[in-house]
Amino acid sequence: MVSFCEILERATRGPIMSSRDFDMKVLIPKARELVEKYKIRYDPETPCPSDDDLADRIYQAALDLYADTGTYVIDTERVIQFSRREIEEAVYEAPREAYFGEGPDRCVFRGRKPDDSEIPHCHVGSGTDTTEGVALKMVEAYGRISKAKTVSIPSVTAFGHLKSAAGSPVETLAGISMMRIGREGLRRAGRPGMGIINHMSSCAQGISTIAASNPEFGARPSDGWLVAPQAELKIDYSSLNQVAYLSSWGANIGQEAGPIMGGYAGGPEGTAVVTTAYCFHGILVARATYHLTYPVHITHVASTTPEMLYVVSTSGQAVSRNVGVPYYALGYAAAGSATKQYFYEAAAYLLAIQSSGMGIEDVHPNKAVVTNGALPIDSEFTCSLGHGMAGITRKEANQIIKRLMESYFDGIKSPPMGRTLNECYDIRTMRPDEELRRTYDEAVRELGKLGIRFK
Amino acid sequence: MSTDETLKELGEAIVHGDKERSSRLVEKALGKVDPLAVIQRGMMPAMEKVGDRFSSGEIFLPEMLMATEAWNEAMRLLKPKLLEAGESVAKIGTVVIGTVQSDVHEIGKNIVVTLLNTAGFEVHDLGVDIPASKFIGKAEEVNADIIAASAIMTTTMTYQRDILDHLIASGLRDKYIVLVGGGVVNQKWADEIGADGYGETAVEGVRLAKELLTRKRGG
C-alpha cells in the first residue's frame, strides 16, 4: 500500500487546484458521468435493495471516481492522486478486523457480508451534546448494556461554566475532561477495558484530540479514533495531523464521513457512489482500521427517508461485498427520544444497515441537535434489535422497512420533539420513568407484529 | 424566433446550466430588448424555477450550481450593457454571509448564497473560517442589511454568539438583522444568543431574510 509518507509527499506535490474547481470540474461531472455509465438507479419502492449487481456496479463506479478525484487537501490546495492499481492494492491489504479495548472487555469488530447470519457489531452512545452534570451517568449506563461492544462518549461543549469553542483552550480542556469521564463511567459500569471508539466528539480540532489522548487521562491506542474529512473527499492538515499522530501511536483509526445527499454528489445514486469512495480515502489517506458513515440529507438531515436508506444500504453492500472492512453506520431520526416514531425510524435504519452487511450504532434522535436528547434506552433498543434480527436478509428488511415507513414518513417533516434525559429519566438511578417504559414496550410490541424480533 | 421565444429559451438554458447556450441567447436577446428586460423576463424567472425545484427535491446542488454558473456568465455579458444604458437591477437588500471562525464547512452556506442571489439580494460571501470582526467590517463597508452566519459544529456555533457580542460592543446591534443557521443550530440557540432569526433550511433562511427585512423597513 502507498505509505503515509508518500501520501504526505503527494499532499505537497500533487496537482494544484482550487477547491471550487475540484467540486465543479472534477467531482460533480465525474459522479454524474459514472451514475450513467454504470446505470445506477434509485427506486423509492426499494429502500434496501437486494441486488448484488447494483452493489457491485456502485463499487466499480466508486473505484473509477476515486481514481479520478483522489483526495483534495484544503491547506495546500493540491490533490492527493492515486492510480486505480494503487487503490485496488490498498483494498487488498486493508485490515478486515479491528480490535478494541483491553482485558475481558476486548472485542473484535469484523467486516460482515449482506444477509450475514453473524450478529452485527453493536456500538452504543452518541456524540450528541450532553451537559457535563449527566455525562458520567450516561457513559455508565451505556457500559451496563452487556450486548454493547464499544461505546461513544457524549459531546460536552462546556468546561464548568466555560463554553467550548473549536480551536480554543476550553475545547482542549473539555476534551480531556470527557476522556476522563468516559473512562471513569466505564469503570463504574464494571467494564474498564471497553473500547471508546468515537475519538472525542467534544473536540473539533486535531490538537484537542491529541491532547486528550494522553494515557494519563484514560485514553488508549486500543480505543478508536475517528478522523473526519470535509465534504466531499477533502481533508485538512488538522485531520492529517491526527493521522500522523495516531498512526505513530499505533492507535485504531476510524475513517468517518458524512456525505451530503443532494450536495456535490447529487441525488441518491451519486451519493451512494461517493459514500462508497470514502472507503478508499479512509484506507489510503486516513490509514483507517475501521470505517463509519453517516450520510445526511441536505435539507432535512434525517436519514430515515427512502432515498437516505437507499444510500446507506447500497454503499454498505458495495463495501461489505467488495472490501469487507469493519464498517458501521449511524443515522439521524427526525423524531425525538421517548417517542414511538423514534423507535420506528430507528428500526428502519438499523434493519437497512444490518442486512446490508454493516455494524450498527444508535440512531440519533432529533437529528442530534437537542442537548441531552439521546437516551440509554435508545442503545438498549439498538442492541436488542441487532441480536434479535441476526440473519435478516435484505429482502426481508426491505419489506419491513416499507411498512415502517408508512407509519412515520408523514411525521418526518413535523416530528415529535420527544423528551430529554432530564425529563424522562431518574438521573440518580438512570432508570426511565413509567411513561417511557410504557412507550418502549408498546413500540417493541407493535414492531414485533411487523416481524421484528428483540433479544 | 420571437423575443418571447428567445427569452424563454434563455431561461431554459439557465435552468439546464448550459453556459454556452445562455451566452449565445443573451447576445441574441440583446438585439431585440434592453438588458434589464433580458434579466427580468428571461433570467430571473428561470432562477426562481431552479430555486423551487431545489426546494422540492427535484434537483440537487450540482444542477443548482451549474444554473448559477450559467447565470453568472450571462450577467458578465449584461453588466457592461446595463452600465451603458444607465440601468441597474433592483435589489431587495444586501447580505454579508460566511461560515464562522474555525469552521470550514461551506455547502449549506453556498446553497443559501445561491438562493439569496436568486431572490434578488446583493450577496457578499466571505467564505469559511471567518472571525466575527470580519463579518462586521464587511457589513459596514458595503452598508449591509443582514449578517448571516453558518456553523455546522457544536464547538463552532459559539462563534455565532461572538458576532452578536461584537455588534453590541461596537454599538451596531440594531443596525443589522442577524440570521444564524447550520446543522447543529436550532431556534433555542438563536433565541439564547439574541439572533433575529434562524433558518432550519436554506429556503427557510431566505424566506426569513425577506420577511425580516420587510418588517424592519416598516412593511
Interface residues (C-beta under 8 A of the other chain):
Chain A: D23 M24 I28 A31 R32 I74 D129 S155 T157 K163 S164 A165 A166 G167 E171 S202 C203 A204 Q205 Q230 A231 D236 I260 G262 G263 Y264 G266 G267 G270 V296 I298 T299 H300 V301 K367 A368 V369 V370
Chain B: S55 G57 F60 L61 P62 E63 L65 M66 E69 Q101 S102 D103 V104 H105 I107 G108 I111 M153 T154 T155 T156 T158 Y159 G183 V184 V185 N186 T201 A202 V203
